């Protein structure tokens, strides 16, 4: 897990006082610093790296000030070139009434990635809608399923 202080500004969680050096009460062996986290609900579990990690991310649904509400989408990670942001490709079929057939279409959705996830291109992710995080980002990654094998054959797969 990366160190929390990687930005120019001092990073800390809101509502957590970090100035106290010692805890007066009993301390267990290997006691850790105080960390705030929550369960986003909707049947998705909070990752262990979010609970035990040292990262600070205001836009993380598990440790930050973001609530997941609205749509829940699934897709494949197309690019992971931006800082804490990915592009999720969603494939779907569109019906053409005139020809009584379907055509393949896709949409790209930018989503914020919390540092508690290790994501590679080609992984299947579940993203949840949240408040606008930037000009284009309105979704947050809440679950990751690593790709099975290096198969790049079929693009349209069942999720």
C-alpha positions in Angstrom: 0.0 0.0 0.0 1.3 3.4 -0.9 2.2 6.0 1.7 -0.6 8.5 2.4 1.5 11.6 1.9 2.1 11.6 -1.9 0.4 14.9 -2.7 1.7 18.4 -2.1 -1.0 19.2 0.5 -1.1 17.3 3.8 -3.5 14.4 3.4 -5.8 13.3 6.3 -9.2 11.9 6.9 -11.9 14.4 8.1 -13.0 13.9 11.7 -9.9 12.0 12.7 -7.5 13.8 15.1 -4.0 12.7 14.3 -2.1 15.0 16.7 -2.3 12.7 19.7 1.0 10.8 20.2 0.0 8.3 22.8 -3.2 6.6 23.7 -3.8 6.6 27.5 -6.0 3.5 27.5 -4.7 0.0 27.1 -3.1 -0.6 23.7 -3.1 -4.0 22.1 0.0 -5.4 20.6 0.6 -3.9 17.2 -2.2 -1.3 17.6 -2.8 0.7 14.4 -3.7 4.3 13.8 -7.3 5.3 13.9 -9.0 4.9 10.5 -12.6 5.7 9.5 -14.3 3.4 6.9 -17.8 2.3 6.1 -19.9 -0.3 4.2 -21.4 1.1 1.0 -24.3 -1.3 1.3 -26.1 -2.9 -1.8 -24.4 -6.2 -1.0 -20.9 -5.1 -1.7 -18.2 -5.8 0.9 -15.6 -3.2 2.0 -12.1 -4.4 0.8 -9.6 -5.3 3.5 -7.1 -2.9 1.9 -9.6 -0.1 2.5 -9.9 -1.0 6.2 -6.2 -1.7 6.9 -4.7 0.6 4.3 -2.9 3.9 4.8 -4.1 5.8 1.7 -6.2 9.0 1.9 -8.8 9.5 -0.8 -11.7 11.9 -0.4 -13.5 10.4 -3.4 -13.3 6.7 -2.2 -16.8 5.2 -1.5 -15.3 3.2 1.5 -13.1 5.9 3.3 -14.2 9.2 1.7 -17.2 11.5 1.5 -19.0 9.8 -1.4 -22.3 7.8 -1.3 -23.3 5.3 -4.0 -26.8 5.9 -5.2 -28.6 5.5 -8.6 -27.4 3.1 -11.3 -25.1 0.1 -10.8 -23.3 -0.8 -14.1 -20.8 -3.6 -15.1 -18.1 -3.4 -17.8 -14.6 -4.0 -18.8 -11.6 -1.7 -18.0 -10.5 -0.2 -21.3 -7.8 2.2 -20.1 -6.0 2.9 -16.9 -3.8 5.8 -17.9 -5.3 8.6 -15.7 -4.5 9.2 -12.1 -7.2 7.2 -10.0 -9.5 7.2 -13.0 -10.4 4.4 -15.5 -12.5 4.1 -18.6 -15.1 1.3 -18.5 -16.4 -0.1 -21.8 -19.9 -1.3 -21.8 -21.1 -3.4 -24.8 -24.7 -3.7 -25.7 -27.0 -4.6 -28.6 -29.3 -2.1 -30.3 -32.4 -3.3 -32.3 -33.0 -2.0 -35.8 -36.7 -2.3 -36.5 -36.5 -1.9 -40.3 -34.1 -4.8 -40.7 -35.4 -6.9 -37.7 -31.8 -7.3 -36.5 -29.4 -6.1 -33.8 -26.3 -4.1 -34.1 -23.4 -4.0 -31.7 -22.7 -0.7 -29.9 -20.6 0.4 -26.9 -20.3 3.2 -24.5 -17.3 4.4 -22.5 -17.8 5.6 -19.0 -15.1 7.2 -16.9 -15.0 6.0 -13.2 -13.0 6.9 -10.2 -10.8 4.1 -8.7 -10.0 4.0 -5.1 -6.3 3.0 -4.2 -7.7 0.0 -2.4 -8.2 -1.7 -5.7 -5.5 -3.1 -8.0 -6.9 -2.8 -11.5 -5.5 -3.9 -14.9 -6.8 -3.4 -18.4 -9.3 -6.1 -19.2 -10.7 -6.6 -15.7 -14.4 -6.8 -15.1 -15.6 -4.0 -12.7 -18.8 -3.0 -11.1 -19.3 0.8 -10.9 -21.9 2.7 -8.9 -23.3 6.1 -9.6 -22.4 8.9 -7.2 -22.3 12.7 -7.1 -20.2 14.4 -9.8 -16.5 14.0 -8.9 -15.1 16.0 -11.8 -16.2 17.3 -15.2 -16.8 13.9 -16.6 -16.6 11.4 -13.7 -19.9 10.4 -12.1 -19.2 6.8 -11.2 -17.1 5.0 -8.6 -15.6 1.5 -8.7 -17.2 -0.7 -6.0 -16.1 -4.2 -7.1 -13.4 -5.8 -9.2 -13.3 -9.3 -10.8 -9.9 -10.0 -12.4 -10.0 -11.3 -16.0 -9.7 -15.1 -16.4 -6.8 -15.9 -18.7 -5.5 -13.7 -21.5 -8.4 -14.3 -23.9 -9.0 -11.4 -26.2 -11.2 -13.3 -28.7 -14.8 -12.3 -27.9 -15.6 -8.7 -27.0 -19.3 -9.3 -26.2 -19.5 -11.6 -23.2 -22.1 -12.4 -20.7 -21.5 -10.7 -17.4 
